[in-house]
Amino acid sequence: MFRRLVNVVEVLALVAVVGVVLLLFANEPDSGSSAPTTPGAQLYAANCAGCHGADGEGGTGPQLAGGAAVKRFPDLEDQITFVTDGSGAMPAFGGRLSPNQIRQVVEYTRTL
């Protein structure tokens, strides 16, 4: 009888452990990643972050964060033209992205 009680307790403990582990994975907290959620952020991550940095901090390309994009291009349309046509080391994205996509990524860079 005692052996049977021990077996029941062991099974209940095992079920409880499995339940806790499942809950841990089901309710896994955000790992702190700032996964892009807006279309502009997604386009930036896919097309711009390689040169300008994941958060616009700069790299091969100049810094865009901290209002740098707005300072360089006070007029939104001028920045859209620059991204569309490119210049110097900046590639032209007019053949890769639609005008709407370019506007979305430019608007996003102005919020970094």
CYANA upper distance limits for C-alpha pairs under 8 A (distance plus 0.5 A):
  1 MET  CA      5 LEU  CA      6.91
  2 PHE  CA      6 VAL  CA      6.79
  3 ARG  CA      7 ASN  CA      6.79
  4 ARG  CA      8 VAL  CA      6.82
  5 LEU  CA      9 VAL  CA      6.76
  6 VAL  CA     10 GLU  CA      6.63
  7 ASN  CA     11 VAL  CA      6.71
  8 VAL  CA     12 LEU  CA      6.67
  9 VAL  CA     13 ALA  CA      6.58
 10 GLU  CA     14 LEU  CA      6.65
 11 VAL  CA     15 VAL  CA      6.66
 12 LEU  CA     16 ALA  CA      6.64
 13 ALA  CA     17 VAL  CA      6.71
 14 LEU  CA     18 VAL  CA      6.70
 15 VAL  CA     19 GLY  CA      6.60
 16 ALA  CA     20 VAL  CA      6.73
 17 VAL  CA     21 VAL  CA      6.72
 18 VAL  CA     22 LEU  CA      6.66
 19 GLY  CA     23 LEU  CA      6.69
 20 VAL  CA     24 LEU  CA      6.69
 21 VAL  CA     25 PHE  CA      6.99
 22 LEU  CA     26 ALA  CA      6.50
 23 LEU  CA     27 ASN  CA      6.41
 24 LEU  CA     28 GLU  CA      6.27
 36 PRO  CA     41 ALA  CA      5.54
 36 PRO  CA     42 GLN  CA      5.63
 36 PRO  CA     45 ALA  CA      7.71
 37 THR  CA     41 ALA  CA      6.85
 37 THR  CA     42 GLN  CA      7.07
 38 THR  CA     42 GLN  CA      6.69
 39 PRO  CA     43 LEU  CA      6.58
 39 PRO  CA    101 GLN  CA      8.42
 39 PRO  CA    104 GLN  CA      7.26
 39 PRO  CA    105 VAL  CA      8.15
 40 GLY  CA     44 TYR  CA      6.53
 40 GLY  CA    101 GLN  CA      7.68
 40 GLY  CA    104 GLN  CA      5.02
 40 GLY  CA    105 VAL  CA      4.69
 40 GLY  CA    106 VAL  CA      8.00
 40 GLY  CA    107 GLU  CA      7.68
 40 GLY  CA    108 TYR  CA      5.80
 41 ALA  CA     45 ALA  CA      6.60
 41 ALA  CA    105 VAL  CA      7.16
 41 ALA  CA    108 TYR  CA      6.68
 42 GLN  CA     46 ALA  CA      6.72
 43 LEU  CA     47 ASN  CA      6.39
 43 LEU  CA     48 CYS  CA      8.09
 43 LEU  CA    101 GLN  CA      7.88
 43 LEU  CA    104 GLN  CA      8.43
 43 LEU  CA    105 VAL  CA      6.51
 44 TYR  CA     48 CYS  CA      5.37
 44 TYR  CA     49 ALA  CA      6.52
 44 TYR  CA    105 VAL  CA      6.22
 44 TYR  CA    108 TYR  CA      8.21
 44 TYR  CA    109 THR  CA      8.31
 45 ALA  CA     49 ALA  CA      5.53
 45 ALA  CA     50 GLY  CA      8.23
 45 ALA  CA     54 ALA  CA      7.09
 46 ALA  CA     50 GLY  CA      8.46
 48 CYS  CA     52 HIS  CA      6.41
 48 CYS  CA     53 GLY  CA      8.02
 49 ALA  CA     53 GLY  CA      4.97
 49 ALA  CA     54 ALA  CA      5.18
 49 ALA  CA     55 ASP  CA      7.89
 49 ALA  CA     56 GLY  CA      7.49
 50 GLY  CA     54 ALA  CA      7.77
 50 GLY  CA     60 THR  CA      8.50
 51 CYS  CA     58 GLY  CA      7.50
 51 CYS  CA     59 GLY  CA      6.05
 51 CYS  CA     60 THR  CA      5.28
 51 CYS  CA     61 GLY  CA      5.26
 51 CYS  CA     62 PRO  CA      8.41
 52 HIS  CA     56 GLY  CA      5.72
 52 HIS  CA     57 GLU  CA      6.93
 52 HIS  CA     58 GLY  CA      4.83
 52 HIS  CA     59 GLY  CA      5.74
 52 HIS  CA     60 THR  CA      6.94
 52 HIS  CA     61 GLY  CA      5.27
 52 HIS  CA     62 PRO  CA      6.49
 52 HIS  CA     63 GLN  CA      6.58
 52 HIS  CA     64 LEU  CA      7.46
 53 GLY  CA     57 GLU  CA      5.87
 53 GLY  CA     58 GLY  CA      5.60
 53 GLY  CA     59 GLY  CA      6.22
 53 GLY  CA     63 GLN  CA      8.35
 55 ASP  CA     65 ALA  CA      7.39
 55 ASP  CA    112 LEU  CA      7.50
 56 GLY  CA     63 GLN  CA      6.09
 56 GLY  CA     64 LEU  CA      5.30
 56 GLY  CA     65 ALA  CA      5.21
 56 GLY  CA    109 THR  CA      7.98
 56 GLY  CA    112 LEU  CA      7.04
 57 GLU  CA     62 PRO  CA      8.36
 57 GLU  CA     63 GLN  CA      5.41
 57 GLU  CA     64 LEU  CA      6.88
 57 GLU  CA     65 ALA  CA      6.17
 58 GLY  CA     62 PRO  CA      5.30
 58 GLY  CA     63 GLN  CA      4.24
 58 GLY  CA     64 LEU  CA      7.12
 58 GLY  CA     65 ALA  CA      8.43
 59 GLY  CA     63 GLN  CA      7.66
 61 GLY  CA     90 MET  CA      8.31
 63 GLN  CA     68 ALA  CA      6.93
 63 GLN  CA     69 ALA  CA      8.18
 64 LEU  CA     68 ALA  CA      5.35
 64 LEU  CA     69 ALA  CA      5.30
 64 LEU  CA    109 THR  CA      6.90
 64 LEU  CA    110 ARG  CA      8.09
 64 LEU  CA    112 LEU  CA      7.35
 65 ALA  CA     69 ALA  CA      7.43
 65 ALA  CA    109 THR  CA      7.67
 65 ALA  CA    110 ARG  CA      8.16
 65 ALA  CA    111 THR  CA      8.06
 65 ALA  CA    112 LEU  CA      4.97
 66 GLY  CA    112 LEU  CA      6.62
 67 GLY  CA     71 LYS  CA      6.66
 67 GLY  CA    110 ARG  CA      7.03
 67 GLY  CA    111 THR  CA      7.82
 67 GLY  CA    112 LEU  CA      7.32
 68 ALA  CA     72 ARG  CA      6.67
 69 ALA  CA     73 PHE  CA      6.47
 69 ALA  CA    109 THR  CA      7.14
 69 ALA  CA    110 ARG  CA      6.27
 70 VAL  CA     74 PRO  CA      5.54
 70 VAL  CA     75 ASP  CA      8.22
 70 VAL  CA     76 LEU  CA      8.40
 70 VAL  CA    110 ARG  CA      6.30
 73 PHE  CA     78 ASP  CA      6.70
 73 PHE  CA     79 GLN  CA      6.04
 74 PRO  CA     78 ASP  CA      8.36
 75 ASP  CA     79 GLN  CA      7.35
 76 LEU  CA     80 ILE  CA      6.83
 76 LEU  CA    106 VAL  CA      8.20
 76 LEU  CA    107 GLU  CA      8.29
 77 GLU  CA     81 THR  CA      6.68
 78 ASP  CA     82 PHE  CA      6.71
 79 GLN  CA     83 VAL  CA      6.69
 79 GLN  CA    106 VAL  CA      7.44
 80 ILE  CA     84 THR  CA      6.51
 80 ILE  CA    102 ILE  CA      7.11
 80 ILE  CA    103 ARG  CA      6.80
 80 ILE  CA    106 VAL  CA      6.88
 81 THR  CA     85 ASP  CA      6.44
 81 THR  CA     86 GLY  CA      8.40
 82 PHE  CA     86 GLY  CA      5.75
 82 PHE  CA     87 SER  CA      7.49
 82 PHE  CA     92 ALA  CA      8.36
 83 VAL  CA     90 MET  CA      8.22
 83 VAL  CA     91 PRO  CA      8.15
 83 VAL  CA     92 ALA  CA      6.55
 83 VAL  CA     93 PHE  CA      6.47
 83 VAL  CA     94 GLY  CA      7.90
 83 VAL  CA    102 ILE  CA      7.66
 83 VAL  CA    106 VAL  CA      8.37
 84 THR  CA     92 ALA  CA      5.79
 84 THR  CA     93 PHE  CA      5.40
 84 THR  CA     94 GLY  CA      4.76
 84 THR  CA     95 GLY  CA      8.42
 84 THR  CA     99 PRO  CA      8.42
 84 THR  CA    102 ILE  CA      7.57
 85 ASP  CA     91 PRO  CA      8.04
 85 ASP  CA     92 ALA  CA      5.06
 85 ASP  CA     93 PHE  CA      7.18
 85 ASP  CA     94 GLY  CA      6.67
 86 GLY  CA     90 MET  CA      5.54
 86 GLY  CA     91 PRO  CA      5.25
 86 GLY  CA     92 ALA  CA      4.38
 86 GLY  CA     93 PHE  CA      7.45
 87 SER  CA     91 PRO  CA      7.08
 87 SER  CA     92 ALA  CA      7.75
 93 PHE  CA     97 LEU  CA      6.25
 93 PHE  CA    102 ILE  CA      8.11
 94 GLY  CA     98 SER  CA      7.26
 94 GLY  CA     99 PRO  CA      7.73
 94 GLY  CA    102 ILE  CA      8.32
 97 LEU  CA    101 GLN  CA      6.26
 97 LEU  CA    102 ILE  CA      6.65
 98 SER  CA    102 ILE  CA      6.74
 99 PRO  CA    103 ARG  CA      6.72
100 ASN  CA    104 GLN  CA      6.72
101 GLN  CA    105 VAL  CA      6.74
102 ILE  CA    106 VAL  CA      6.53
103 ARG  CA    107 GLU  CA      6.49
104 GLN  CA    108 TYR  CA      6.66
105 VAL  CA    109 THR  CA      6.71
106 VAL  CA    110 ARG  CA      6.95
107 GLU  CA    111 THR  CA      7.41
108 TYR  CA    112 LEU  CA      7.37
